[in-house]
Amino acid sequence: MKYFGTDAPIKTYVLQLDQGDLLLESIQALIDREHITTGAVIAGAGTLDRSTLHMIATTGYPPDLYFEKREDEPLELASVQGVIADGVPHLHTVIANTKQAFAGHLEDGCRVLYLGEIVVLSFPGLSLGRVLNEKEILKIVEM
């Protein structure tokens, strides 16, 4: 186990998304605009009408990926969270329709149906990045 910490103040952003906004792309735009290199997405809620998530489909290396795509379907955005390292968010989400819930890695193209609310934290006293290990899995490192 490893861990990383800072005593520096945390900066908080609440991102309001409107109908037609793209979820991951909007989060990335905030990260770029505010120069957030290290931080976290700690909460997200709203609705979507288009989504793409990926999840692992095997236990071997490298893992096979399964992509769950939804188009023109009313979806509840139940959560979004993850770590921002070197200005790149690694986010997971839970979405649901009226019958089931889906969880996975957030991909580009997820579109807001009515609204989206996302909370992003910036950790200016901490500098994290990601590197591939010997099994080609991204690991967080202090920069």
VMD Tcl script that draws the C-alpha trace (Angstrom):
set ca {
  {0.00 0.00 0.00}
  {1.09 3.55 -0.73}
  {-0.49 6.86 0.14}
  {0.06 10.50 -0.66}
  {-0.91 13.60 1.31}
  {-0.64 17.36 1.63}
  {-1.33 20.01 4.25}
  {-2.12 22.62 1.58}
  {-5.66 24.02 1.34}
  {-8.13 22.26 -0.93}
  {-10.00 24.24 -3.59}
  {-13.59 23.18 -4.35}
  {-15.56 23.57 -7.59}
  {-19.22 22.75 -8.21}
  {-19.84 22.18 -11.90}
  {-23.38 22.74 -13.20}
  {-24.12 20.98 -16.48}
  {-27.10 21.69 -18.69}
  {-29.02 19.68 -21.27}
  {-26.71 18.57 -24.07}
  {-23.46 19.11 -22.14}
  {-21.00 16.22 -22.26}
  {-20.09 14.88 -18.82}
  {-16.43 13.82 -19.04}
  {-15.56 16.49 -21.57}
  {-17.01 19.21 -19.29}
  {-15.07 17.88 -16.29}
  {-11.89 17.88 -18.40}
  {-12.62 21.45 -19.56}
  {-12.87 22.59 -15.92}
  {-9.61 20.77 -15.10}
  {-7.89 22.46 -18.04}
  {-9.35 25.92 -17.41}
  {-8.50 25.91 -13.70}
  {-5.11 24.18 -14.21}
  {-6.02 21.34 -11.83}
  {-3.13 18.89 -11.97}
  {-3.99 16.83 -8.87}
  {-7.44 16.46 -7.34}
  {-10.57 14.39 -7.11}
  {-14.11 14.23 -8.37}
  {-16.02 13.39 -5.22}
  {-19.69 13.58 -6.20}
  {-21.93 13.67 -9.21}
  {-25.66 13.46 -9.82}
  {-28.04 14.16 -12.67}
  {-29.58 12.61 -15.75}
  {-28.17 11.37 -19.06}
  {-29.65 10.37 -22.39}
  {-26.46 8.86 -23.81}
  {-23.65 7.03 -22.05}
  {-20.64 4.83 -22.60}
  {-18.93 3.01 -19.74}
  {-16.25 0.39 -19.91}
  {-15.51 -2.36 -17.45}
  {-13.12 -5.28 -17.29}
  {-14.40 -8.55 -18.71}
  {-11.57 -10.92 -17.71}
  {-9.16 -11.51 -14.83}
  {-6.08 -12.07 -17.03}
  {-3.47 -9.62 -18.32}
  {-4.05 -7.53 -20.21}
  {-7.72 -7.39 -19.26}
  {-10.37 -7.55 -21.95}
  {-12.73 -4.58 -21.84}
  {-16.50 -4.58 -22.27}
  {-18.20 -1.36 -23.39}
  {-21.76 -0.69 -22.19}
  {-23.37 1.87 -24.52}
  {-26.76 3.50 -24.13}
  {-28.37 5.84 -26.70}
  {-31.56 7.91 -26.47}
  {-32.50 6.37 -23.13}
  {-33.43 8.22 -19.93}
  {-30.71 7.41 -17.38}
  {-30.11 8.49 -13.80}
  {-26.56 9.54 -13.02}
  {-26.21 8.16 -9.49}
  {-22.54 8.90 -8.88}
  {-19.25 10.01 -10.40}
  {-15.95 9.81 -8.55}
  {-12.26 9.34 -9.07}
  {-8.77 10.78 -8.96}
  {-7.22 13.50 -11.11}
  {-3.48 12.95 -11.62}
  {-1.29 15.03 -13.95}
  {-4.46 16.80 -15.15}
  {-6.14 13.55 -16.29}
  {-9.28 12.28 -14.53}
  {-9.76 8.55 -13.94}
  {-13.47 8.43 -13.14}
  {-15.98 5.72 -12.42}
  {-19.72 6.17 -12.43}
  {-22.99 4.46 -11.65}
  {-25.95 5.01 -13.95}
  {-29.38 3.40 -13.92}
  {-32.47 3.01 -16.05}
  {-35.85 1.86 -14.68}
  {-34.74 -1.79 -14.59}
  {-31.04 -1.97 -13.67}
  {-27.90 -0.11 -12.71}
  {-24.55 -0.08 -14.51}
  {-21.16 0.86 -13.13}
  {-17.87 1.37 -14.89}
  {-15.15 3.65 -16.18}
  {-16.58 6.89 -17.58}
  {-15.94 7.39 -21.31}
  {-16.35 10.37 -23.64}
  {-19.75 11.10 -25.11}
  {-21.99 10.78 -22.03}
  {-24.62 13.49 -22.59}
  {-26.66 15.32 -19.96}
  {-30.44 14.97 -20.38}
  {-31.78 17.57 -17.91}
  {-29.01 18.51 -15.51}
  {-25.74 17.42 -14.00}
  {-24.00 18.51 -10.82}
  {-20.40 17.53 -10.21}
  {-18.09 18.38 -7.28}
  {-14.38 18.64 -8.09}
  {-11.57 19.21 -5.59}
  {-8.11 20.55 -6.39}
  {-5.11 19.60 -4.24}
  {-2.56 22.31 -5.10}
  {0.03 21.07 -2.57}
  {0.20 17.60 -4.12}
  {1.62 16.55 -7.50}
  {0.53 13.11 -8.69}
  {0.92 11.36 -12.02}
  {0.42 7.86 -13.39}
  {2.89 5.33 -14.78}
  {2.45 1.85 -16.20}
  {3.76 -0.99 -14.06}
  {5.23 -4.26 -15.36}
  {1.70 -5.59 -16.08}
  {0.81 -2.36 -17.94}
  {-1.55 -1.19 -15.22}
  {-1.57 2.52 -14.46}
  {-0.35 3.31 -10.94}
  {-0.34 6.66 -9.14}
  {3.09 8.13 -8.37}
  {4.22 11.32 -6.72}
  {5.81 13.66 -9.24}
}
mol new
graphics top color blue
foreach p $ca { graphics top sphere $p radius 0.5 }
foreach p [lrange $ca 0 end-1] q [lrange $ca 1 end] { graphics top cylinder $p $q radius 0.2 }
display resetview
